[in-house]
Amino acid sequence: MTREDAYRIAIEAEIRSQKLYRALGKSFKNEDTAQFFDQLVKYEEYHEEKMRELFTKEFPGKKLELSEEPDVEMRGLKLDDPKALLEFAISREELAKNIYLNMAEQSADSSTRGLLLRFADEELNHKEMLFAEIEKLHGILQWFDPSELDGFMEY
């Protein structure tokens, strides 16, 4: 894979993540969850913007050729299964993290390397946030009734 291919793949992945998170934000009826996905869209838009800037910096005057292929990754995914969709999103964040780590290893420019490493860390954070959403779906984070603790501190 060439360096140009790596940029193209990373940018396409960010665009697909934006589409996925927009759709998820609309499909979850809980307002907090919708806002969570809206925030992820903003992160991915920022990553796309910065990756385009890095591409232009590294390949001045070169046109970035993005694929027009439909998103084949979504084939076979159960669109009515929130857990499956979140697990798919987690796998995409892991892929993006690995792309950024590989690109950072190959970067001669220290500021570019630093930005790519930061993006890899952010993708890991997104992955952890998505895991938390799965836990919420299953009620794991709400395993107790807080009203049961009323008066507990009085003893």
Rosetta constraint file for C-alpha pairs under 8 A:
AtomPair CA 1 CA 5 HARMONIC 5.98 0.50
AtomPair CA 1 CA 6 HARMONIC 6.78 0.50
AtomPair CA 2 CA 6 HARMONIC 6.36 0.50
AtomPair CA 3 CA 7 HARMONIC 6.46 0.50
AtomPair CA 3 CA 103 HARMONIC 7.72 0.50
AtomPair CA 4 CA 8 HARMONIC 6.26 0.50
AtomPair CA 4 CA 55 HARMONIC 7.59 0.50
AtomPair CA 5 CA 9 HARMONIC 6.01 0.50
AtomPair CA 6 CA 10 HARMONIC 6.06 0.50
AtomPair CA 6 CA 99 HARMONIC 7.29 0.50
AtomPair CA 6 CA 103 HARMONIC 7.16 0.50
AtomPair CA 7 CA 11 HARMONIC 6.05 0.50
AtomPair CA 7 CA 51 HARMONIC 6.87 0.50
AtomPair CA 7 CA 52 HARMONIC 7.86 0.50
AtomPair CA 7 CA 55 HARMONIC 6.56 0.50
AtomPair CA 8 CA 12 HARMONIC 6.03 0.50
AtomPair CA 8 CA 64 HARMONIC 7.08 0.50
AtomPair CA 8 CA 65 HARMONIC 7.12 0.50
AtomPair CA 8 CA 66 HARMONIC 6.12 0.50
AtomPair CA 9 CA 13 HARMONIC 6.02 0.50
AtomPair CA 10 CA 14 HARMONIC 6.27 0.50
AtomPair CA 10 CA 48 HARMONIC 7.91 0.50
AtomPair CA 10 CA 51 HARMONIC 7.63 0.50
AtomPair CA 10 CA 96 HARMONIC 6.70 0.50
AtomPair CA 10 CA 99 HARMONIC 6.69 0.50
AtomPair CA 10 CA 100 HARMONIC 7.72 0.50
AtomPair CA 11 CA 15 HARMONIC 6.27 0.50
AtomPair CA 11 CA 47 HARMONIC 7.97 0.50
AtomPair CA 11 CA 48 HARMONIC 5.39 0.50
AtomPair CA 11 CA 51 HARMONIC 6.51 0.50
AtomPair CA 11 CA 52 HARMONIC 7.29 0.50
AtomPair CA 12 CA 16 HARMONIC 6.18 0.50
AtomPair CA 12 CA 66 HARMONIC 6.89 0.50
AtomPair CA 12 CA 67 HARMONIC 7.63 0.50
AtomPair CA 13 CA 17 HARMONIC 6.09 0.50
AtomPair CA 13 CA 92 HARMONIC 7.71 0.50
AtomPair CA 13 CA 96 HARMONIC 6.97 0.50
AtomPair CA 14 CA 18 HARMONIC 6.19 0.50
AtomPair CA 14 CA 44 HARMONIC 5.45 0.50
AtomPair CA 14 CA 45 HARMONIC 7.06 0.50
AtomPair CA 14 CA 47 HARMONIC 6.89 0.50
AtomPair CA 14 CA 48 HARMONIC 5.72 0.50
AtomPair CA 14 CA 96 HARMONIC 7.90 0.50
AtomPair CA 15 CA 19 HARMONIC 6.41 0.50
AtomPair CA 15 CA 44 HARMONIC 7.34 0.50
AtomPair CA 15 CA 45 HARMONIC 7.44 0.50
AtomPair CA 15 CA 48 HARMONIC 7.04 0.50
AtomPair CA 16 CA 20 HARMONIC 6.16 0.50
AtomPair CA 16 CA 71 HARMONIC 7.56 0.50
AtomPair CA 17 CA 21 HARMONIC 6.03 0.50
AtomPair CA 17 CA 41 HARMONIC 7.44 0.50
AtomPair CA 17 CA 44 HARMONIC 6.84 0.50
AtomPair CA 17 CA 89 HARMONIC 7.56 0.50
AtomPair CA 17 CA 92 HARMONIC 7.42 0.50
AtomPair CA 18 CA 22 HARMONIC 6.07 0.50
AtomPair CA 18 CA 40 HARMONIC 7.63 0.50
AtomPair CA 18 CA 41 HARMONIC 4.91 0.50
AtomPair CA 18 CA 42 HARMONIC 7.97 0.50
AtomPair CA 18 CA 44 HARMONIC 5.97 0.50
AtomPair CA 18 CA 45 HARMONIC 6.87 0.50
AtomPair CA 19 CA 23 HARMONIC 6.24 0.50
AtomPair CA 19 CA 41 HARMONIC 7.95 0.50
AtomPair CA 20 CA 24 HARMONIC 6.13 0.50
AtomPair CA 20 CA 89 HARMONIC 7.75 0.50
AtomPair CA 21 CA 25 HARMONIC 5.89 0.50
AtomPair CA 21 CA 37 HARMONIC 5.32 0.50
AtomPair CA 21 CA 38 HARMONIC 6.93 0.50
AtomPair CA 21 CA 40 HARMONIC 6.73 0.50
AtomPair CA 21 CA 41 HARMONIC 5.89 0.50
AtomPair CA 22 CA 26 HARMONIC 6.41 0.50
AtomPair CA 22 CA 37 HARMONIC 6.72 0.50
AtomPair CA 22 CA 38 HARMONIC 6.57 0.50
AtomPair CA 22 CA 41 HARMONIC 6.61 0.50
AtomPair CA 23 CA 27 HARMONIC 6.19 0.50
AtomPair CA 24 CA 28 HARMONIC 6.17 0.50
AtomPair CA 24 CA 34 HARMONIC 7.37 0.50
AtomPair CA 24 CA 37 HARMONIC 6.71 0.50
AtomPair CA 25 CA 33 HARMONIC 6.89 0.50
AtomPair CA 25 CA 34 HARMONIC 4.14 0.50
AtomPair CA 25 CA 35 HARMONIC 6.96 0.50
AtomPair CA 25 CA 36 HARMONIC 7.57 0.50
AtomPair CA 25 CA 37 HARMONIC 5.02 0.50
AtomPair CA 25 CA 38 HARMONIC 6.21 0.50
AtomPair CA 26 CA 34 HARMONIC 6.51 0.50
AtomPair CA 27 CA 34 HARMONIC 7.97 0.50
AtomPair CA 28 CA 33 HARMONIC 6.52 0.50
AtomPair CA 28 CA 34 HARMONIC 6.06 0.50
AtomPair CA 29 CA 33 HARMONIC 7.65 0.50
AtomPair CA 29 CA 34 HARMONIC 7.10 0.50
AtomPair CA 30 CA 34 HARMONIC 6.27 0.50
AtomPair CA 31 CA 35 HARMONIC 6.13 0.50
AtomPair CA 32 CA 36 HARMONIC 6.14 0.50
AtomPair CA 33 CA 37 HARMONIC 6.41 0.50
AtomPair CA 33 CA 133 HARMONIC 7.99 0.50
AtomPair CA 34 CA 38 HARMONIC 6.22 0.50
AtomPair CA 35 CA 39 HARMONIC 6.16 0.50
AtomPair CA 36 CA 40 HARMONIC 6.46 0.50
AtomPair CA 37 CA 41 HARMONIC 6.25 0.50
AtomPair CA 38 CA 42 HARMONIC 6.54 0.50
AtomPair CA 39 CA 43 HARMONIC 6.47 0.50
AtomPair CA 40 CA 44 HARMONIC 6.23 0.50
AtomPair CA 40 CA 126 HARMONIC 7.52 0.50
AtomPair CA 41 CA 45 HARMONIC 6.08 0.50
AtomPair CA 42 CA 46 HARMONIC 6.18 0.50
AtomPair CA 43 CA 47 HARMONIC 6.26 0.50
AtomPair CA 44 CA 48 HARMONIC 6.13 0.50
AtomPair CA 45 CA 49 HARMONIC 6.16 0.50
AtomPair CA 46 CA 50 HARMONIC 6.20 0.50
AtomPair CA 47 CA 51 HARMONIC 6.03 0.50
AtomPair CA 47 CA 119 HARMONIC 7.25 0.50
AtomPair CA 48 CA 52 HARMONIC 6.17 0.50
AtomPair CA 49 CA 53 HARMONIC 6.35 0.50
AtomPair CA 50 CA 54 HARMONIC 6.17 0.50
AtomPair CA 51 CA 55 HARMONIC 6.09 0.50
AtomPair CA 52 CA 56 HARMONIC 6.25 0.50
AtomPair CA 53 CA 57 HARMONIC 6.15 0.50
AtomPair CA 54 CA 58 HARMONIC 6.02 0.50
AtomPair CA 54 CA 112 HARMONIC 7.35 0.50
AtomPair CA 55 CA 59 HARMONIC 5.72 0.50
AtomPair CA 55 CA 60 HARMONIC 7.75 0.50
AtomPair CA 55 CA 64 HARMONIC 7.85 0.50
AtomPair CA 56 CA 60 HARMONIC 5.00 0.50
AtomPair CA 56 CA 61 HARMONIC 7.13 0.50
AtomPair CA 56 CA 62 HARMONIC 7.21 0.50
AtomPair CA 71 CA 75 HARMONIC 7.85 0.50
AtomPair CA 77 CA 84 HARMONIC 7.26 0.50
AtomPair CA 77 CA 85 HARMONIC 7.34 0.50
AtomPair CA 78 CA 84 HARMONIC 6.59 0.50
AtomPair CA 78 CA 85 HARMONIC 7.23 0.50
AtomPair CA 79 CA 84 HARMONIC 7.83 0.50
AtomPair CA 79 CA 85 HARMONIC 6.69 0.50
AtomPair CA 81 CA 85 HARMONIC 6.33 0.50
AtomPair CA 82 CA 86 HARMONIC 6.14 0.50
AtomPair CA 83 CA 87 HARMONIC 6.08 0.50
AtomPair CA 83 CA 134 HARMONIC 6.10 0.50
AtomPair CA 83 CA 137 HARMONIC 7.54 0.50
AtomPair CA 84 CA 88 HARMONIC 6.10 0.50
AtomPair CA 85 CA 89 HARMONIC 6.21 0.50
AtomPair CA 86 CA 90 HARMONIC 6.16 0.50
AtomPair CA 86 CA 130 HARMONIC 6.37 0.50
AtomPair CA 86 CA 131 HARMONIC 7.73 0.50
AtomPair CA 86 CA 133 HARMONIC 7.74 0.50
AtomPair CA 86 CA 134 HARMONIC 6.75 0.50
AtomPair CA 87 CA 91 HARMONIC 6.31 0.50
AtomPair CA 87 CA 130 HARMONIC 7.88 0.50
AtomPair CA 87 CA 131 HARMONIC 7.90 0.50
AtomPair CA 88 CA 92 HARMONIC 6.39 0.50
AtomPair CA 89 CA 93 HARMONIC 6.33 0.50
AtomPair CA 89 CA 127 HARMONIC 7.84 0.50
AtomPair CA 89 CA 130 HARMONIC 7.48 0.50
AtomPair CA 90 CA 94 HARMONIC 6.29 0.50
AtomPair CA 90 CA 126 HARMONIC 7.86 0.50
AtomPair CA 90 CA 127 HARMONIC 5.11 0.50
AtomPair CA 90 CA 130 HARMONIC 6.32 0.50
AtomPair CA 90 CA 131 HARMONIC 7.41 0.50
AtomPair CA 91 CA 95 HARMONIC 6.24 0.50
AtomPair CA 92 CA 96 HARMONIC 6.18 0.50
AtomPair CA 93 CA 97 HARMONIC 6.11 0.50
AtomPair CA 93 CA 123 HARMONIC 5.36 0.50
AtomPair CA 93 CA 124 HARMONIC 6.78 0.50
AtomPair CA 93 CA 126 HARMONIC 6.73 0.50
AtomPair CA 93 CA 127 HARMONIC 5.68 0.50
AtomPair CA 94 CA 98 HARMONIC 6.29 0.50
AtomPair CA 94 CA 123 HARMONIC 6.94 0.50
AtomPair CA 94 CA 124 HARMONIC 6.80 0.50
AtomPair CA 94 CA 127 HARMONIC 6.95 0.50
AtomPair CA 95 CA 99 HARMONIC 6.25 0.50
AtomPair CA 96 CA 100 HARMONIC 6.25 0.50
AtomPair CA 96 CA 120 HARMONIC 7.11 0.50
AtomPair CA 96 CA 123 HARMONIC 6.60 0.50
AtomPair CA 97 CA 101 HARMONIC 6.21 0.50
AtomPair CA 97 CA 119 HARMONIC 7.20 0.50
AtomPair CA 97 CA 120 HARMONIC 4.26 0.50
AtomPair CA 97 CA 121 HARMONIC 7.09 0.50
AtomPair CA 97 CA 122 HARMONIC 7.99 0.50
AtomPair CA 97 CA 123 HARMONIC 5.33 0.50
AtomPair CA 97 CA 124 HARMONIC 6.42 0.50
AtomPair CA 98 CA 102 HARMONIC 6.12 0.50
AtomPair CA 98 CA 120 HARMONIC 7.03 0.50
AtomPair CA 99 CA 103 HARMONIC 6.15 0.50
AtomPair CA 99 CA 120 HARMONIC 7.93 0.50
AtomPair CA 100 CA 104 HARMONIC 5.97 0.50
AtomPair CA 100 CA 116 HARMONIC 5.29 0.50
AtomPair CA 100 CA 117 HARMONIC 6.52 0.50
AtomPair CA 100 CA 119 HARMONIC 6.63 0.50
AtomPair CA 100 CA 120 HARMONIC 5.31 0.50
AtomPair CA 101 CA 105 HARMONIC 6.29 0.50
AtomPair CA 101 CA 116 HARMONIC 6.79 0.50
AtomPair CA 101 CA 117 HARMONIC 6.11 0.50
AtomPair CA 101 CA 120 HARMONIC 6.04 0.50
AtomPair CA 102 CA 106 HARMONIC 6.58 0.50
AtomPair CA 103 CA 107 HARMONIC 6.23 0.50
AtomPair CA 103 CA 113 HARMONIC 7.71 0.50
AtomPair CA 103 CA 116 HARMONIC 7.04 0.50
AtomPair CA 104 CA 112 HARMONIC 7.35 0.50
AtomPair CA 104 CA 113 HARMONIC 4.58 0.50
AtomPair CA 104 CA 114 HARMONIC 7.44 0.50
AtomPair CA 104 CA 116 HARMONIC 5.43 0.50
AtomPair CA 104 CA 117 HARMONIC 6.16 0.50
AtomPair CA 105 CA 113 HARMONIC 7.29 0.50
AtomPair CA 107 CA 112 HARMONIC 6.69 0.50
AtomPair CA 107 CA 113 HARMONIC 5.51 0.50
AtomPair CA 108 CA 112 HARMONIC 7.97 0.50
AtomPair CA 108 CA 113 HARMONIC 7.36 0.50
AtomPair CA 109 CA 113 HARMONIC 6.15 0.50
AtomPair CA 110 CA 114 HARMONIC 6.02 0.50
AtomPair CA 111 CA 115 HARMONIC 6.23 0.50
AtomPair CA 112 CA 116 HARMONIC 6.17 0.50
AtomPair CA 113 CA 117 HARMONIC 6.12 0.50
AtomPair CA 114 CA 118 HARMONIC 6.15 0.50
AtomPair CA 115 CA 119 HARMONIC 6.19 0.50
AtomPair CA 116 CA 120 HARMONIC 6.20 0.50
AtomPair CA 117 CA 121 HARMONIC 6.27 0.50
AtomPair CA 118 CA 122 HARMONIC 6.17 0.50
AtomPair CA 119 CA 123 HARMONIC 6.12 0.50
AtomPair CA 120 CA 124 HARMONIC 6.35 0.50
AtomPair CA 121 CA 125 HARMONIC 6.30 0.50
AtomPair CA 122 CA 126 HARMONIC 6.18 0.50
AtomPair CA 123 CA 127 HARMONIC 6.20 0.50
AtomPair CA 124 CA 128 HARMONIC 6.38 0.50
AtomPair CA 125 CA 129 HARMONIC 6.22 0.50
AtomPair CA 126 CA 130 HARMONIC 6.19 0.50
AtomPair CA 127 CA 131 HARMONIC 6.31 0.50
AtomPair CA 128 CA 132 HARMONIC 6.35 0.50
AtomPair CA 129 CA 133 HARMONIC 6.46 0.50
AtomPair CA 130 CA 134 HARMONIC 6.44 0.50
AtomPair CA 131 CA 135 HARMONIC 6.32 0.50
AtomPair CA 132 CA 136 HARMONIC 6.22 0.50
AtomPair CA 133 CA 137 HARMONIC 6.26 0.50
AtomPair CA 134 CA 138 HARMONIC 6.46 0.50
AtomPair CA 135 CA 139 HARMONIC 6.07 0.50
AtomPair CA 135 CA 140 HARMONIC 5.11 0.50
AtomPair CA 135 CA 141 HARMONIC 6.12 0.50
AtomPair CA 136 CA 140 HARMONIC 5.98 0.50
AtomPair CA 136 CA 141 HARMONIC 5.68 0.50
AtomPair CA 136 CA 142 HARMONIC 7.26 0.50
AtomPair CA 139 CA 143 HARMONIC 6.22 0.50
AtomPair CA 145 CA 149 HARMONIC 7.78 0.50
AtomPair CA 146 CA 150 HARMONIC 7.50 0.50
AtomPair CA 151 CA 155 HARMONIC 7.70 0.50
